[in-house]
Amino acid sequence: MAKKEISSGTVHKMPSDLRKALTSDRAALTGWEDLTPLARNEWICWVISVKKDETRKEHVKRLVSELKEGVRRPCCWIGCIHRKDKSISPSVRAVLARRSKKSKGK
C-alpha cells in the first residue's frame, strides 16, 4: 500500500505518530488538509515541542479531536519558536523569559 501524502508545515515535517493519527481518522485528515501551511506548522510544533512521551500522545489526541471540531490553531500556545523567517515577537520573548526563569529555579 502506498503511503498517503499529507501536507506538512512551513518549517516542520510531518512526524510519524501524527501521520498515523491523521490517516486513521478521515474527518481529522480533512480538517488538516484545509489548514494553511503556517497553521499546520504550529500544530506540528505544538506536538513535538513537549518533553514527555505521555504529553506528546495527549497532544496528538487533542489535535485530532480539535481538528474535527473545526479548531484551526492550538489555543493558548505561544507559537512556533523554530521559524527562521521572522523574529520572535516581544510577547513571545517575554513568555520564553518567564519559562526560562522558572526552569532555572527548579
GROMACS elastic network, one bead per residue, 0.5 to 0.9 nm:
[ bonds ]
;  ai    aj funct       b0    kb
    1     4     6  0.88976   500
    2     5     6  0.89831   500
    4    23     6  0.77240   500
    6    14     6  0.76669   500
    6    19     6  0.73993   500
    6    22     6  0.86830   500
    6    23     6  0.84971   500
    6    29     6  0.82885   500
    6    32     6  0.86026   500
    6    33     6  0.75030   500
    7    13     6  0.85335   500
    7    14     6  0.75454   500
    7    32     6  0.80590   500
    7    33     6  0.66108   500
    7    37     6  0.76824   500
    7    40     6  0.80216   500
    8    11     6  0.82643   500
    8    12     6  0.66753   500
    8    13     6  0.52192   500
    8    14     6  0.52426   500
    8    37     6  0.67449   500
    8    40     6  0.64078   500
    8    41     6  0.67628   500
    8    44     6  0.81124   500
    9    12     6  0.52479   500
    9    13     6  0.62162   500
    9    14     6  0.75099   500
    9    36     6  0.82417   500
    9    38     6  0.59061   500
    9    39     6  0.73229   500
    9    42     6  0.74773   500
    9    43     6  0.84099   500
    9    44     6  0.71474   500
    9    45     6  0.88505   500
   10    13     6  0.80522   500
   10    37     6  0.56309   500
   10    38     6  0.57711   500
   10    39     6  0.87989   500
   10    40     6  0.78231   500
   10    41     6  0.56110   500
   10    42     6  0.88865   500
   10    83     6  0.82302   500
   11    38     6  0.85293   500
   11    41     6  0.64336   500
   11    45     6  0.88558   500
   11    82     6  0.73593   500
   11    83     6  0.63506   500
   11    84     6  0.84467   500
   12    15     6  0.84608   500
   12    40     6  0.87941   500
   12    41     6  0.59177   500
   12    42     6  0.86949   500
   12    44     6  0.66392   500
   12    45     6  0.69407   500
   12    82     6  0.85625   500
   13    41     6  0.81440   500
   13    44     6  0.78285   500
   14    17     6  0.85714   500
   14    18     6  0.68759   500
   14    19     6  0.63747   500
   14    41     6  0.89466   500
   14    44     6  0.70572   500
   15    18     6  0.55235   500
   15    19     6  0.61930   500
   15    20     6  0.87745   500
   15    44     6  0.77253   500
   15    48     6  0.81339   500
   16    20     6  0.61229   500
   16    21     6  0.86435   500
   17    20     6  0.51926   500
   17    21     6  0.63297   500
   17    22     6  0.87447   500
   17    57     6  0.84259   500
   17    60     6  0.77949   500
   18    21     6  0.50572   500
   18    22     6  0.61329   500
   18    23     6  0.85311   500
   18    44     6  0.80810   500
   18    47     6  0.82759   500
   18    60     6  0.61881   500
   18    61     6  0.89853   500
   18    63     6  0.89353   500
   18    64     6  0.88414   500
   19    22     6  0.52440   500
   19    23     6  0.60460   500
   19    24     6  0.85333   500
   20    23     6  0.52858   500
   20    24     6  0.61815   500
   20    25     6  0.88827   500
   21    24     6  0.53447   500
   21    25     6  0.66368   500
   21    28     6  0.85283   500
   21    29     6  0.86936   500
   21    60     6  0.72761   500
   21    61     6  0.78078   500
   21    64     6  0.72175   500
   22    25     6  0.53573   500
   22    26     6  0.71267   500
   22    27     6  0.85185   500
   22    28     6  0.59099   500
   22    29     6  0.50199   500
   22    30     6  0.88123   500
   22    32     6  0.79120   500
   22    64     6  0.69165   500
   23    26     6  0.65892   500
   23    28     6  0.82584   500
   23    29     6  0.63529   500
   24    28     6  0.85962   500
   24    29     6  0.82548   500
   25    28     6  0.54313   500
   25    29     6  0.62177   500
   25    30     6  0.87170   500
   25    64     6  0.78638   500
   26    29     6  0.50602   500
   26    30     6  0.61211   500
   26    31     6  0.86502   500
   27    30     6  0.51264   500
   27    31     6  0.63034   500
   27    32     6  0.86168   500
   27    64     6  0.86707   500
   27    67     6  0.79100   500
   27    68     6  0.58985   500
   28    31     6  0.50591   500
   28    32     6  0.60826   500
   28    33     6  0.87025   500
   28    63     6  0.84250   500
   28    64     6  0.54363   500
   28    65     6  0.73362   500
   28    66     6  0.82490   500
   28    67     6  0.53711   500
   28    68     6  0.51708   500
   28    69     6  0.88494   500
   29    33     6  0.61807   500
   29    34     6  0.85804   500
   29    64     6  0.82490   500
   29    67     6  0.81620   500
   29    68     6  0.86812   500
   30    33     6  0.52968   500
   30    34     6  0.63446   500
   30    67     6  0.85620   500
   30    68     6  0.85238   500
   31    34     6  0.51295   500
   31    35     6  0.67084   500
   31    64     6  0.89192   500
   31    67     6  0.54300   500
   31    68     6  0.64619   500
   31    69     6  0.88117   500
   31    70     6  0.69621   500
   31    71     6  0.86274   500
   31    72     6  0.82121   500
   32    35     6  0.54594   500
   32    36     6  0.86726   500
   32    40     6  0.70788   500
   32    64     6  0.87629   500
   32    67     6  0.67141   500
   32    72     6  0.84566   500
   33    36     6  0.79207   500
   33    37     6  0.89745   500
   33    40     6  0.85055   500
   34    72     6  0.89257   500
   35    38     6  0.79829   500
   35    39     6  0.59323   500
   35    40     6  0.61347   500
   35    72     6  0.66403   500
   35    73     6  0.87821   500
   36    39     6  0.51976   500
   36    40     6  0.62568   500
   36    41     6  0.85535   500
   36    72     6  0.88777   500
   37    40     6  0.50667   500
   37    41     6  0.60579   500
   37    42     6  0.87083   500
   38    42     6  0.63324   500
   38    43     6  0.88069   500
   39    42     6  0.51134   500
   39    43     6  0.63862   500
   39    44     6  0.87059   500
   39    72     6  0.67733   500
   39    73     6  0.58599   500
   39    74     6  0.85739   500
   40    43     6  0.51586   500
   40    44     6  0.61885   500
   40    45     6  0.85687   500
   40    72     6  0.84848   500
   40    73     6  0.79196   500
   41    44     6  0.51089   500
   41    45     6  0.60534   500
   41    46     6  0.84393   500
   41    80     6  0.75296   500
   42    45     6  0.50733   500
   42    46     6  0.59684   500
   42    47     6  0.85899   500
   42    73     6  0.69213   500
   42    74     6  0.71734   500
   42    79     6  0.60630   500
   42    80     6  0.55988   500
   43    47     6  0.62523   500
   43    48     6  0.87501   500
   43    63     6  0.73793   500
   43    72     6  0.87320   500
   43    73     6  0.64985   500
   43    74     6  0.61145   500
   43    79     6  0.88740   500
   43    80     6  0.87202   500
   44    47     6  0.51262   500
   44    48     6  0.62048   500
   44    49     6  0.84458   500
   44    80     6  0.88941   500
   45    48     6  0.51778   500
   45    49     6  0.57012   500
   45    50     6  0.88937   500
   45    79     6  0.78970   500
   45    80     6  0.58423   500
   45    81     6  0.83811   500
   45    82     6  0.81244   500
   46    49     6  0.55623   500
   46    50     6  0.73467   500
   46    56     6  0.88809   500
   46    59     6  0.75915   500
   46    74     6  0.71533   500
   46    77     6  0.76627   500
   46    79     6  0.76620   500
   46    80     6  0.73871   500
   47    50     6  0.65769   500
   47    55     6  0.86253   500
   47    56     6  0.58060   500
   47    57     6  0.83045   500
   47    58     6  0.88009   500
   47    59     6  0.55358   500
   47    60     6  0.63197   500
   47    63     6  0.82343   500
   48    51     6  0.81286   500
   48    56     6  0.68145   500
   48    59     6  0.87868   500
   49    56     6  0.82603   500
   49    80     6  0.89093   500
   50    53     6  0.78782   500
   50    55     6  0.65804   500
   50    56     6  0.60650   500
   50    59     6  0.86868   500
   51    54     6  0.87911   500
   51    55     6  0.74053   500
   51    56     6  0.76093   500
   52    55     6  0.52789   500
   52    56     6  0.63356   500
   52    57     6  0.88067   500
   53    57     6  0.62329   500
   53    58     6  0.86640   500
   54    57     6  0.52625   500
   54    58     6  0.64108   500
   54    59     6  0.87898   500
   55    59     6  0.61916   500
   55    60     6  0.87266   500
   56    60     6  0.62617   500
   56    61     6  0.86107   500
   57    60     6  0.51587   500
   57    61     6  0.61960   500
   57    62     6  0.85613   500
   58    61     6  0.50967   500
   58    62     6  0.60420   500
   58    63     6  0.84804   500
   59    62     6  0.50281   500
   59    63     6  0.59450   500
   59    64     6  0.86137   500
   60    63     6  0.50550   500
   60    64     6  0.63239   500
   60    65     6  0.86752   500
   61    64     6  0.53339   500
   61    65     6  0.63119   500
   61    66     6  0.86833   500
   62    65     6  0.50058   500
   62    66     6  0.59432   500
   62    67     6  0.84133   500
   63    66     6  0.51900   500
   63    67     6  0.60152   500
   63    68     6  0.86165   500
   63    71     6  0.86940   500
   63    74     6  0.78420   500
   64    67     6  0.52911   500
   64    68     6  0.64434   500
   64    69     6  0.88659   500
   65    68     6  0.53289   500
   65    69     6  0.65189   500
   65    70     6  0.89945   500
   65    71     6  0.88742   500
   66    70     6  0.63004   500
   66    71     6  0.52099   500
   66    72     6  0.79381   500
   66    73     6  0.89014   500
   66    74     6  0.86264   500
   67    70     6  0.50605   500
   67    71     6  0.52521   500
   67    72     6  0.66871   500
   67    73     6  0.87595   500
   68    71     6  0.74704   500
   71    74     6  0.76533   500
   71    75     6  0.86085   500
   72    75     6  0.89584   500
   73    77     6  0.88970   500
   74    77     6  0.61702   500
   74    79     6  0.83642   500
   75    78     6  0.87963   500
   76    79     6  0.89144   500
   77    80     6  0.87063   500
   78    81     6  0.81109   500
   78    91     6  0.84465   500
   78    92     6  0.59344   500
   78    95     6  0.76266   500
   78    96     6  0.87838   500
   79    92     6  0.78979   500
   80    83     6  0.62910   500
   81    84     6  0.83493   500
   81    87     6  0.89839   500
   81    88     6  0.69532   500
   81    92     6  0.84937   500
   83    86     6  0.65547   500
   83    87     6  0.80265   500
   83    88     6  0.84868   500
   84    87     6  0.71131   500
   86    89     6  0.86998   500
   88    91     6  0.82623   500
   88    92     6  0.62892   500
   88    93     6  0.64073   500
   89    92     6  0.52815   500
   89    93     6  0.62065   500
   89    94     6  0.87093   500
   90    94     6  0.62203   500
   90    95     6  0.87807   500
   91    94     6  0.51126   500
   91    95     6  0.64274   500
   91    96     6  0.87591   500
   92    95     6  0.50585   500
   92    96     6  0.61573   500
   92    97     6  0.85191   500
   93    96     6  0.51017   500
   93    97     6  0.60709   500
   93    98     6  0.86508   500
   94    97     6  0.50597   500
   94    98     6  0.62537   500
   94    99     6  0.86578   500
   95    98     6  0.51694   500
   95    99     6  0.62317   500
   95   100     6  0.86022   500
   96    99     6  0.50407   500
   96   100     6  0.60672   500
   96   101     6  0.86570   500
   97   100     6  0.50305   500
   97   101     6  0.62687   500
   97   102     6  0.86924   500
   98   101     6  0.51729   500
   98   102     6  0.62709   500
   98   103     6  0.87253   500
   99   102     6  0.50901   500
   99   103     6  0.61839   500
   99   104     6  0.86275   500
  100   103     6  0.52167   500
  100   104     6  0.62195   500
  100   105     6  0.86779   500
  101   104     6  0.52040   500
  101   105     6  0.62785   500
  102   105     6  0.51562   500
  102   106     6  0.66879   500
  103   106     6  0.54334   500
